Amino acid sequence: MPTVLLRIFISSTDHLKQVPLYESIVFAAKKEGLAGATVCKGILGYGASSVIHSYKFWEISDKVPVVIEIVDEETRVRKFYESIRPQLETMRYGCLVTIENIEVLLLKSGKIRTP
């Protein structure tokens, strides 16, 4: 089964019903049973608006680029994307979504430690 990596580029200030958009997407991916999701916070970047956003300690707002990466079988990822696409299309300042084929070299489950 082909495995893919879905990347969603948004802003740290994007929200969906008062919840950070990246958080909504990751919880939705977990609910759908996708293999894994990670959110990466950028320190500098710009998008279609050509406005550069960066993390500076003297800035009041923390508007920085955020990338959500989701990995699973292609059919599952595409189905998930179609379920969140309407929310992404409503983003005021836009977003970028990419998908690429990947080869998983290792997938090892961790063990939860109990005291």
Contacts in CASP RR format, 6 or more apart in sequence:
PFRMAT RR
TARGET T0000
AUTHOR 0000-0000-0000
METHOD contacts of the structure
MODEL  1
MPTVLLRIFISSTDHLKQVPLYESIVFAAKKEGLAGATVCKGILGYGASS
VIHSYKFWEISDKVPVVIEIVDEETRVRKFYESIRPQLETMRYGCLVTIE
NIEVLLLKSGKIRTP
1 73 0 8 1.000
1 74 0 8 1.000
1 75 0 8 1.000
2 73 0 8 1.000
2 74 0 8 1.000
2 101 0 8 1.000
3 71 0 8 1.000
3 72 0 8 1.000
3 73 0 8 1.000
3 74 0 8 1.000
3 101 0 8 1.000
3 102 0 8 1.000
3 103 0 8 1.000
3 104 0 8 1.000
4 71 0 8 1.000
4 72 0 8 1.000
4 73 0 8 1.000
4 74 0 8 1.000
4 77 0 8 1.000
4 78 0 8 1.000
4 99 0 8 1.000
4 100 0 8 1.000
4 101 0 8 1.000
4 102 0 8 1.000
5 69 0 8 1.000
5 70 0 8 1.000
5 71 0 8 1.000
5 99 0 8 1.000
5 100 0 8 1.000
5 102 0 8 1.000
6 68 0 8 1.000
6 69 0 8 1.000
6 70 0 8 1.000
6 71 0 8 1.000
6 77 0 8 1.000
6 80 0 8 1.000
6 81 0 8 1.000
6 97 0 8 1.000
6 98 0 8 1.000
6 99 0 8 1.000
7 67 0 8 1.000
7 68 0 8 1.000
7 69 0 8 1.000
7 96 0 8 1.000
7 97 0 8 1.000
7 98 0 8 1.000
7 99 0 8 1.000
7 100 0 8 1.000
8 25 0 8 1.000
8 67 0 8 1.000
8 68 0 8 1.000
8 70 0 8 1.000
8 88 0 8 1.000
8 95 0 8 1.000
8 96 0 8 1.000
8 97 0 8 1.000
9 47 0 8 1.000
9 65 0 8 1.000
9 66 0 8 1.000
9 67 0 8 1.000
9 95 0 8 1.000
9 96 0 8 1.000
9 97 0 8 1.000
9 98 0 8 1.000
10 21 0 8 1.000
10 22 0 8 1.000
10 65 0 8 1.000
10 66 0 8 1.000
10 68 0 8 1.000
10 88 0 8 1.000
10 91 0 8 1.000
10 94 0 8 1.000
10 95 0 8 1.000
11 53 0 8 1.000
11 63 0 8 1.000
11 64 0 8 1.000
11 65 0 8 1.000
11 66 0 8 1.000
11 93 0 8 1.000
12 20 0 8 1.000
12 22 0 8 1.000
12 41 0 8 1.000
12 62 0 8 1.000
12 63 0 8 1.000
12 64 0 8 1.000
12 65 0 8 1.000
12 66 0 8 1.000
13 61 0 8 1.000
13 62 0 8 1.000
13 63 0 8 1.000
14 20 0 8 1.000
14 21 0 8 1.000
14 22 0 8 1.000
14 66 0 8 1.000
14 91 0 8 1.000
14 93 0 8 1.000
14 95 0 8 1.000
15 21 0 8 1.000
16 24 0 8 1.000
16 87 0 8 1.000
17 24 0 8 1.000
21 87 0 8 1.000
21 91 0 8 1.000
22 39 0 8 1.000
22 66 0 8 1.000
22 68 0 8 1.000
23 39 0 8 1.000
24 87 0 8 1.000
25 37 0 8 1.000
25 68 0 8 1.000
25 70 0 8 1.000
25 84 0 8 1.000
26 37 0 8 1.000
26 39 0 8 1.000
26 68 0 8 1.000
28 80 0 8 1.000
28 83 0 8 1.000
28 84 0 8 1.000
29 36 0 8 1.000
29 37 0 8 1.000
29 70 0 8 1.000
29 80 0 8 1.000
30 37 0 8 1.000
32 76 0 8 1.000
32 80 0 8 1.000
32 83 0 8 1.000
34 70 0 8 1.000
34 71 0 8 1.000
34 72 0 8 1.000
34 76 0 8 1.000
34 77 0 8 1.000
34 80 0 8 1.000
35 71 0 8 1.000
35 72 0 8 1.000
35 73 0 8 1.000
35 107 0 8 1.000
36 70 0 8 1.000
36 71 0 8 1.000
36 72 0 8 1.000
37 68 0 8 1.000
37 69 0 8 1.000
37 70 0 8 1.000
37 71 0 8 1.000
38 68 0 8 1.000
38 69 0 8 1.000
39 66 0 8 1.000
39 67 0 8 1.000
39 68 0 8 1.000
39 69 0 8 1.000
40 66 0 8 1.000
40 67 0 8 1.000
40 68 0 8 1.000
40 69 0 8 1.000
41 55 0 8 1.000
41 64 0 8 1.000
41 65 0 8 1.000
41 66 0 8 1.000
42 55 0 8 1.000
42 64 0 8 1.000
42 65 0 8 1.000
42 66 0 8 1.000
42 67 0 8 1.000
43 54 0 8 1.000
43 55 0 8 1.000
43 64 0 8 1.000
44 52 0 8 1.000
44 53 0 8 1.000
44 54 0 8 1.000
44 55 0 8 1.000
44 64 0 8 1.000
44 65 0 8 1.000
45 52 0 8 1.000
45 53 0 8 1.000
45 54 0 8 1.000
45 64 0 8 1.000
45 65 0 8 1.000
46 52 0 8 1.000
46 53 0 8 1.000
47 96 0 8 1.000
48 94 0 8 1.000
48 96 0 8 1.000
49 93 0 8 1.000
53 63 0 8 1.000
53 64 0 8 1.000
53 65 0 8 1.000
54 64 0 8 1.000
55 62 0 8 1.000
55 64 0 8 1.000
70 77 0 8 1.000
70 80 0 8 1.000
71 77 0 8 1.000
71 102 0 8 1.000
71 104 0 8 1.000
72 80 0 8 1.000
74 99 0 8 1.000
74 101 0 8 1.000
77 99 0 8 1.000
78 99 0 8 1.000
81 97 0 8 1.000
81 99 0 8 1.000
88 94 0 8 1.000
88 95 0 8 1.000
88 97 0 8 1.000
END
